Amino acid sequence: MAKYKKQTVSEKSQQEAEAITKGTQKPGQTKEQSKLIAQGIAKGIELYKKQQKAKLREKNKQAKKELKEKANETQATAEASQQDHSPFNWLPWGLLVASWFGFAVFYSQNV
C-alpha cells in the first residue's frame, strides 16, 4: 500500500496565521479556539500558495507552448520561402533577358 504523507504547514505560514489570529481575536476567546482558528488560517494560506504555484506552472506551460508554436511557424515560413525561390527563380530573369534581346534585335533592324 502507498504511504501518504501528512501535509505539514510551513513555519512561515504558521507565523502568519498566528499574527492574523491575534489581530482578529475576540474578547473571551479561549486559547484552544485561537489555536484552531490559527490552524485553519494556516491551512488556508498553504492551499492558496498551492493554487498560486499551480497557476504559475500552468502559465509557464502555456508560455512554452506559445513559444514552441511561434518557433514552428517561423520555421515553416522559412521553409516555404526557400521553396518559393528554387524551381522558377530563373523564369523572371530569363523573360527579362529575352525581352531586352528582342528589343535589341528589333532596334538594330530598324536603324
HELIX and SHEET records of a PDB file:
HELIX    1   1 GLU A   11  THR A   24  1                                  14    
HELIX    2   2 LYS A   31  HIS A   85  1                                  55    
HELIX    3   3 TRP A   90  ASN A  110  1                                  21    
END                                                                             
